[in-house]
Amino acid sequence: MPYIPNTPEEQQQMLKSLGMSKLAELFADIPDHLQLKRPLDLPEPLAEHQLLRYMGQLAEKNVNLDRCISFLGAGAYDHIVPAVVSHIINRGEFLTAYTPYQAEVSQGVLQSIFEFQTLIANLTNMEAANASMYDGATALAEAALMSCNVTNRRKVAAAANLDPRWLEILQVYLESQNIELINIAYDPVTGLVDLEAVEPKLGAELACMIVSQPSFFGSVDDVDRVAQWIKSYQGLLVMAVDPISLGILKAPGEYGADIVVGDAGCLGNPISFGGPSVGFFAVTGMKLIRRMPGRIVGQTTDRDGNIGYVLTLQAREQHIRREKATSNICTNQALNALTATIYLALLGPQGIKQVAYQCLQKTAYLRRKLEAAGFKLRFNAPVFKEFVIQADWDWEEINQRLLEHGYLGGFPLKLADPNLSDCTLIAVTEARTKAEMDRFVDLLRGWR
């Protein structure tokens, strides 16, 4: 909505209609110590054309990421997006937001969501998926809460090599429900989950074990071993996966995963400074399907035998069952999910496999080149799309120097773990060329 100014007289009329006398009464619920108690530090007002010119000057200070060669990942990746994806998604009928409660006028929206659910279920080899979540991190938190509800246990274990921001969000969700989050350490040599460090008696108290495939460090874990361990204690296996990796890695359903979550932002959605994204959530087993958070679209037939789509299992939702709901999530990222649907349908099984294969091969190439240039690999496990290198450098400073040459460097791991302050996380997607990778190595070699 555009900015709509109002006069002091108009403000008083509005306050009077609310039974108030001053503006501060509108914000009475905000604790006193959180109120600013002073005017904002803003310059004098500008005329409209002056303000637009000023905002344009600020925008020009942003780095044009489209012109940068990116080796930055850590959750948002520079994948190739076919032009047809944006062409289709920008059609007016898709961009028009509509909540599909009235099935009779929402068949197109409902079908697109149903197709998303189907593609995610096929990709993960799970029985059912929901209509999408806000993002991967909140999908993971919902999976943990659901695991506790299903098992009636109050402890959740998560591999410490998960994305640290996901772990932070998970902690916020769980502590509000008085659920204990236990981080399972990773092996300092391999970067993989270290189950030997876990007390044996802990397993029987866990609602679930959360493992990332690949890990935040890009390493590919032995999920079969993790699955066998948690299931021996009747806990649930929750997997957080990179959907691109499933073009070449074993599907979660083949490991016997109970819940699978992830971030589908890499499926055709632009990076856009980190968002918005879209999460996915898939499960196996009718007991779990009935407890899934968010919307689920089902396919049915009308009395004439025509295929139709409706929101199903609605009685689980917060807007109907209130405090008895399985989750407070009763919305979804329909436009971003549709983007992922178009991307997956366009590439198909062979296309996704090819994208994953190129990510794998190009990552291996750059990893070898950097090692040959004298950089140490921090972990020795197999990797998919990212890996960690180690050098006694200030990697934030190095990134500034790389930016001057048109490169986005890796993610300095001191921002996530003080124990990895001399490490950086490098990402390689199918978008990178041999020439770009060779030039990247030459720049880093020249600064040693």
C-alpha positions as CSV (number, residue, x, y, z in Angstrom):
1,M,0.0,0.0,0.0
2,P,1.4,3.5,-0.8
3,Y,2.1,5.9,1.9
4,I,-1.1,7.8,2.9
5,P,-0.4,11.0,4.9
6,N,-2.9,12.3,7.4
7,T,-3.3,15.5,9.3
8,P,-3.2,15.9,13.1
9,E,-7.0,16.7,12.9
10,E,-7.6,13.4,11.0
11,Q,-5.5,11.5,13.6
12,Q,-7.7,12.9,16.4
13,Q,-10.9,11.9,14.6
14,M,-9.6,8.4,14.2
15,L,-8.5,8.2,17.8
16,K,-11.9,9.5,19.0
17,S,-13.7,6.8,17.0
18,L,-11.5,4.2,18.9
19,G,-12.3,5.8,22.3
20,M,-8.8,7.2,22.7
21,S,-7.4,10.6,23.3
22,K,-3.8,10.3,22.3
23,L,-1.7,8.2,19.9
24,A,0.3,6.5,22.7
25,E,-2.8,4.7,23.8
26,L,-2.6,2.6,20.6
27,F,0.7,1.2,21.8
28,A,-0.2,0.6,25.4
29,D,0.5,-3.1,25.1
30,I,4.2,-2.5,24.3
31,P,6.3,-2.7,27.5
32,D,7.6,0.6,28.6
33,H,11.3,-0.4,28.4
34,L,10.9,-1.3,24.7
35,Q,9.5,2.1,23.7
36,L,11.9,4.5,22.0
37,K,10.6,7.6,23.9
38,R,12.2,10.0,21.3
39,P,11.6,11.0,17.7
40,L,13.3,9.0,15.0
41,D,16.6,10.4,13.8
42,L,15.3,11.4,10.3
43,P,16.1,14.4,8.2
44,E,13.6,17.0,7.2
45,P,10.8,15.9,4.8
46,L,11.5,15.9,1.1
47,A,9.2,16.6,-1.9
48,E,8.1,13.4,-3.7
49,H,10.5,13.7,-6.6
50,Q,13.4,14.5,-4.2
51,L,12.6,11.5,-2.1
52,L,12.5,9.2,-5.1
53,R,15.8,10.5,-6.4
54,Y,17.3,10.0,-2.9
55,M,16.0,6.4,-2.6
56,G,17.4,5.7,-6.1
57,Q,20.8,6.9,-5.0
58,L,20.7,4.6,-2.0
59,A,19.7,1.6,-4.2
60,E,22.7,2.2,-6.5
61,K,25.0,1.6,-3.6
62,N,23.9,-2.1,-3.5
63,V,26.2,-4.5,-5.1
64,N,24.8,-5.8,-8.4
65,L,24.8,-9.5,-7.5
66,D,23.8,-10.4,-11.0
67,R,27.2,-9.3,-12.2
68,C,29.1,-11.1,-9.4
69,I,30.5,-14.6,-9.7
70,S,29.2,-16.3,-6.6
71,F,30.9,-19.0,-4.4
72,L,28.7,-18.0,-1.5
73,G,26.1,-20.6,-0.4
74,A,25.3,-21.4,3.2
75,G,21.6,-21.8,2.4
76,A,21.0,-19.5,-0.7
77,Y,22.6,-20.7,-3.9
78,D,23.3,-19.3,-7.4
79,H,21.6,-22.0,-9.5
80,I,20.6,-21.5,-13.1
81,V,16.9,-20.6,-13.5
82,P,15.5,-21.2,-17.0
83,A,13.9,-18.1,-18.5
84,V,10.6,-19.9,-18.9
85,V,10.1,-20.2,-15.2
86,S,9.9,-16.4,-14.6
87,H,7.9,-16.0,-17.8
88,I,5.2,-18.4,-16.5
89,I,5.2,-17.2,-12.9
90,N,4.8,-13.6,-13.9
91,R,1.4,-14.3,-15.6
92,G,-1.3,-12.3,-13.8
93,E,-3.4,-15.3,-12.8
94,F,-0.4,-16.7,-10.9
95,L,0.7,-13.4,-9.3
96,T,-2.8,-12.7,-8.0
97,A,-3.0,-13.9,-4.4
98,Y,-6.1,-15.8,-3.4
99,T,-6.7,-17.9,-0.4
100,P,-8.2,-21.2,-1.7
101,Y,-10.9,-21.8,0.9
102,Q,-13.7,-21.6,-1.7
103,A,-12.8,-24.6,-3.8
104,E,-15.4,-23.9,-6.5
105,V,-13.5,-20.7,-7.5
106,S,-9.9,-21.8,-6.8
107,Q,-9.4,-25.0,-8.9
108,G,-6.3,-23.6,-10.6
109,V,-4.6,-22.6,-7.4
110,L,-5.5,-25.8,-5.7
111,Q,-4.3,-27.9,-8.6
112,S,-0.9,-26.1,-8.7
113,I,-0.5,-26.8,-4.9
114,F,-1.5,-30.4,-5.5
115,E,1.2,-30.7,-8.2
116,F,3.8,-29.2,-5.8
117,Q,2.8,-31.8,-3.2
118,T,3.1,-34.6,-5.7
119,L,6.5,-33.5,-7.0
120,I,7.9,-33.2,-3.5
121,A,6.6,-36.6,-2.5
122,N,8.1,-38.1,-5.6
123,L,11.4,-36.3,-5.1
124,T,11.8,-37.4,-1.5
125,N,10.2,-40.8,-1.9
126,M,7.7,-40.1,0.9
127,E,4.0,-40.8,1.0
128,A,2.6,-37.3,1.3
129,A,3.7,-33.7,1.4
130,N,1.9,-30.5,2.4
131,A,1.2,-27.3,0.5
132,S,4.5,-25.8,1.6
133,M,5.9,-24.0,4.7
134,Y,7.4,-20.5,5.2
135,D,10.9,-21.8,4.7
136,G,13.2,-24.8,5.5
137,A,14.0,-23.6,9.0
138,T,10.4,-23.2,10.2
139,A,9.5,-26.5,8.5
140,L,12.3,-28.1,10.6
141,A,10.9,-26.6,13.8
142,E,7.4,-27.8,13.0
143,A,8.8,-31.3,12.3
144,A,10.4,-31.4,15.8
145,L,7.2,-30.3,17.5
146,M,5.2,-32.8,15.6
147,S,7.7,-35.6,16.6
148,C,7.2,-34.7,20.2
149,N,3.4,-34.8,19.8
150,V,3.5,-38.2,18.1
151,T,5.9,-39.9,20.6
152,N,4.9,-38.1,23.8
153,R,8.6,-37.4,24.5
154,R,10.1,-34.0,25.4
155,K,13.6,-34.2,24.1
156,V,14.8,-33.6,20.5
157,A,18.3,-34.4,19.2
158,A,19.8,-32.4,16.3
159,A,23.2,-32.9,14.6
160,A,25.5,-30.0,15.4
161,N,26.5,-29.8,11.7
162,L,23.1,-28.4,10.7
163,D,22.8,-24.9,9.5
164,P,23.4,-22.8,12.7
165,R,20.6,-20.4,11.9
166,W,18.2,-23.3,11.6
167,L,19.3,-24.6,15.0
168,E,18.7,-21.1,16.5
169,I,15.2,-21.1,15.1
170,L,14.6,-24.6,16.3
171,Q,15.7,-23.6,19.8
172,V,13.3,-20.7,19.9
173,Y,10.4,-23.0,18.9
174,L,11.3,-25.7,21.4
175,E,12.1,-23.7,24.4
176,S,8.7,-22.0,24.2
177,Q,7.2,-25.5,24.6
178,N,9.6,-26.5,27.3
179,I,11.2,-29.1,25.0
180,E,14.9,-29.8,25.4
181,L,17.1,-29.5,22.4
182,I,20.3,-31.7,22.5
183,N,23.0,-31.0,19.9
184,I,24.8,-34.1,18.8
185,A,28.5,-33.2,18.2
186,Y,30.1,-33.8,14.8
187,D,33.5,-35.5,14.3
188,P,36.2,-32.9,14.1
189,V,38.0,-34.8,11.4
190,T,35.1,-35.8,9.1
191,G,32.5,-33.2,10.0
192,L,29.9,-36.1,10.2
193,V,27.5,-36.9,13.1
194,D,29.4,-38.5,16.0
195,L,26.9,-41.0,17.5
196,E,29.7,-42.5,19.7
197,A,29.6,-39.3,21.7
198,V,26.0,-39.8,22.7
199,E,25.1,-41.3,26.1
200,P,23.3,-44.7,25.4
201,K,20.5,-43.9,27.8
202,L,19.6,-40.7,26.0
203,G,18.2,-42.5,22.9
204,A,15.2,-43.8,24.7
205,E,14.2,-40.3,25.7
206,L,14.3,-38.8,22.3
207,A,11.3,-37.9,20.2
208,C,13.4,-37.6,17.1
209,M,16.9,-37.3,15.7
210,I,17.4,-34.5,13.1
211,V,20.1,-35.0,10.5
212,S,21.0,-32.8,7.5
213,Q,21.9,-34.3,4.2
214,P,24.2,-32.8,3.1
215,S,25.3,-31.1,6.2
216,F,25.9,-27.4,6.6
217,F,29.5,-28.1,5.7
218,G,28.5,-29.9,2.5
219,S,29.4,-33.3,3.8
220,V,27.4,-36.4,3.0
221,D,26.6,-38.3,6.1
222,D,26.0,-42.0,6.8
223,V,22.2,-41.6,7.3
224,D,21.7,-45.4,7.3
225,R,23.7,-45.5,10.6
226,V,21.7,-42.6,12.1
227,A,18.4,-44.1,11.1
228,Q,19.3,-47.5,12.6
229,W,20.3,-45.8,15.8
230,I,17.3,-43.6,16.4
231,K,14.8,-46.3,15.3
232,S,16.3,-48.8,17.8
233,Y,14.9,-46.4,20.5
234,Q,11.5,-46.0,18.7
235,G,12.3,-42.4,17.9
236,L,11.5,-40.7,14.6
237,L,14.1,-39.9,11.9
238,V,13.8,-36.3,10.7
239,M,15.9,-35.4,7.6
240,A,16.6,-31.8,6.4
241,V,17.7,-32.1,2.8
242,D,18.8,-30.1,-0.2
243,P,16.2,-30.9,-2.9
244,I,18.8,-30.5,-5.6
245,S,21.0,-33.2,-4.0
246,L,18.1,-35.7,-4.4
247,G,18.9,-35.8,-8.1
248,I,21.9,-37.9,-7.3
249,L,21.8,-38.9,-3.6
250,K,19.6,-41.5,-2.0
251,A,16.1,-40.3,-1.3
252,P,15.0,-39.9,2.4
253,G,12.3,-42.5,2.0
254,E,14.9,-45.1,1.2
255,Y,16.5,-44.4,4.5
256,G,13.2,-44.9,6.3
257,A,12.9,-41.3,7.2
258,D,9.6,-40.4,9.0
259,I,9.6,-36.7,8.3
260,V,11.5,-34.8,5.6
261,V,11.9,-31.1,5.4
262,G,13.9,-28.7,3.4
263,D,14.1,-25.3,1.6
264,A,12.9,-25.3,-1.9
265,G,14.2,-21.8,-2.6
266,C,16.9,-23.4,-4.8
267,L,14.2,-24.7,-7.1
268,G,13.7,-21.9,-9.5
269,N,13.3,-19.1,-7.0
270,P,15.7,-16.1,-7.2
271,I,18.1,-15.5,-4.4
272,S,16.7,-12.0,-3.7
273,F,19.0,-11.1,-0.8
274,G,18.1,-14.4,0.9
275,G,14.3,-14.5,0.5
276,P,11.4,-15.0,0.3
277,S,11.8,-18.7,0.2
278,V,9.6,-21.7,0.5
279,G,9.8,-24.8,2.8
280,F,8.6,-28.3,2.1
281,F,7.4,-30.9,4.5
282,A,6.8,-34.6,3.7
283,V,6.0,-37.7,5.8
284,T,5.3,-41.4,5.6
285,G,2.5,-43.2,7.3
286,M,-1.2,-42.2,7.8
287,K,-0.6,-41.4,11.5
288,L,1.9,-38.8,10.5
289,I,-0.1,-37.5,7.6
290,R,-3.0,-36.6,9.9
291,R,-0.6,-34.6,12.1
292,M,1.2,-32.7,9.4
293,P,1.1,-28.9,9.9
294,G,-0.2,-26.5,7.3
295,R,-2.5,-27.1,4.4
296,I,-2.9,-30.3,2.4
297,V,-4.7,-30.3,-1.0
298,G,-6.5,-33.5,-2.0
299,Q,-7.8,-34.7,-5.3
300,T,-11.3,-36.0,-5.6
301,T,-14.1,-36.3,-8.1
302,D,-17.5,-34.6,-8.2
303,R,-20.8,-36.3,-8.8
304,D,-20.3,-36.2,-12.5
305,G,-16.9,-37.9,-12.3
306,N,-14.8,-34.8,-13.0
307,I,-11.5,-34.4,-11.1
308,G,-11.6,-31.7,-8.5
309,Y,-9.3,-30.3,-5.8
310,V,-10.1,-29.3,-2.2
311,L,-8.3,-28.5,1.0
312,T,-8.4,-31.7,3.1
313,L,-7.8,-32.7,6.7
314,Q,-8.9,-29.2,7.7
315,A,-9.9,-30.2,11.2
316,R,-6.3,-30.3,12.2
317,E,-5.8,-26.5,11.6
318,Q,-5.5,-23.7,14.0
319,H,-8.3,-21.6,12.4
320,I,-10.8,-24.4,13.1
321,R,-9.5,-26.2,16.2
322,R,-7.8,-23.3,18.0
323,E,-5.6,-24.5,20.8
324,K,-6.3,-28.1,19.9
325,A,-4.7,-27.7,16.5
326,T,-1.7,-29.8,15.4
327,S,0.1,-26.6,14.5
328,N,-0.5,-22.8,14.4
329,I,0.6,-22.8,10.7
330,C,-2.4,-22.4,8.5
331,T,-0.9,-20.8,5.4
332,N,1.6,-21.5,2.7
333,Q,4.0,-19.9,0.2
334,A,1.9,-20.6,-2.8
335,L,3.7,-18.4,-5.4
336,N,7.2,-19.6,-4.4
337,A,5.9,-23.2,-4.3
338,L,4.4,-22.8,-7.8
339,T,7.8,-21.5,-9.0
340,A,9.4,-24.7,-7.6
341,T,6.7,-26.8,-9.2
342,I,7.4,-25.2,-12.6
343,Y,11.1,-25.7,-12.2
344,L,10.8,-29.3,-11.3
345,A,8.3,-30.1,-14.0
346,L,10.4,-28.3,-16.6
347,L,13.6,-30.2,-15.7
348,G,12.1,-33.6,-14.9
349,P,14.0,-36.5,-13.3
350,Q,16.8,-36.4,-15.8
351,G,17.2,-32.6,-15.6
352,I,17.4,-32.6,-11.8
353,K,19.9,-35.5,-12.0
354,Q,22.1,-33.5,-14.4
355,V,22.0,-30.3,-12.2
356,A,23.0,-32.4,-9.2
357,Y,25.7,-34.2,-11.2
358,Q,27.2,-30.9,-12.4
359,C,27.2,-29.5,-8.8
360,L,29.0,-32.6,-7.6
361,Q,31.6,-32.6,-10.4
362,K,32.4,-28.9,-10.3
363,T,32.6,-29.0,-6.5
364,A,35.2,-31.8,-6.7
365,Y,37.2,-29.9,-9.3
366,L,37.4,-26.7,-7.3
367,R,38.2,-28.6,-4.1
368,R,41.1,-30.3,-5.9
369,K,42.4,-27.0,-7.3
370,L,42.3,-25.3,-4.0
371,E,44.1,-28.2,-2.3
372,A,46.8,-28.1,-5.0
373,A,47.1,-24.3,-4.4
374,G,48.1,-25.0,-0.8
375,F,44.8,-24.7,1.0
376,K,43.8,-27.2,3.6
377,L,40.5,-29.1,3.5
378,R,39.0,-28.8,7.0
379,F,37.0,-32.1,6.8
380,N,37.7,-35.2,4.8
381,A,34.2,-36.6,4.2
382,P,32.6,-36.7,0.7
383,V,30.8,-33.5,-0.2
384,F,28.0,-32.5,-2.5
385,K,27.8,-28.8,-3.2
386,E,29.9,-27.1,-0.5
387,F,33.1,-27.7,1.3
388,V,35.3,-26.0,4.0
389,I,38.8,-24.8,3.4
390,Q,41.2,-23.6,6.2
391,A,43.8,-20.9,6.1
392,D,45.1,-18.4,8.7
393,W,43.3,-15.5,7.1
394,D,40.6,-13.0,7.9
395,W,38.1,-14.4,5.5
396,E,35.8,-11.4,5.8
397,E,38.7,-9.2,4.6
398,I,39.4,-11.7,1.8
399,N,35.8,-11.5,0.7
400,Q,36.1,-7.7,0.4
401,R,39.1,-8.1,-1.8
402,L,37.3,-10.7,-3.9
403,L,34.4,-8.4,-4.4
404,E,36.7,-5.8,-6.0
405,H,37.4,-8.4,-8.6
406,G,33.7,-9.3,-9.1
407,Y,33.6,-12.4,-6.9
408,L,31.4,-13.3,-4.0
409,G,33.6,-15.3,-1.7
410,G,32.6,-18.1,0.7
411,F,30.8,-17.9,4.1
412,P,33.3,-17.1,6.9
413,L,32.6,-19.8,9.5
414,K,33.6,-17.7,12.4
415,L,30.2,-16.2,12.0
416,A,28.7,-19.6,12.9
417,D,31.3,-21.3,15.1
418,P,34.3,-19.7,16.9
419,N,36.1,-23.0,16.6
420,L,36.2,-22.6,12.8
421,S,37.4,-19.0,12.8
422,D,40.1,-19.7,10.2
423,C,37.7,-21.5,7.8
424,T,35.4,-20.5,5.1
425,L,32.5,-22.4,3.4
426,I,32.7,-22.5,-0.4
427,A,29.7,-23.3,-2.6
428,V,29.8,-24.5,-6.2
429,T,26.7,-24.9,-8.4
430,E,26.1,-25.9,-12.0
431,A,26.3,-22.2,-12.8
432,R,30.0,-22.0,-12.3
433,T,32.4,-22.4,-15.3
434,K,35.9,-23.8,-15.3
435,A,37.3,-20.4,-16.2
436,E,35.5,-18.8,-13.2
437,M,36.8,-21.4,-10.8
438,D,40.4,-21.2,-12.2
439,R,40.4,-17.4,-11.8
440,F,39.0,-17.7,-8.3
441,V,41.9,-20.0,-7.4
442,D,44.4,-17.8,-9.0
443,L,43.2,-14.8,-7.0
444,L,43.4,-16.7,-3.7
445,R,46.8,-18.2,-4.6
446,G,48.2,-14.8,-5.3
447,W,47.3,-13.5,-1.8
448,R,49.0,-16.4,0.0
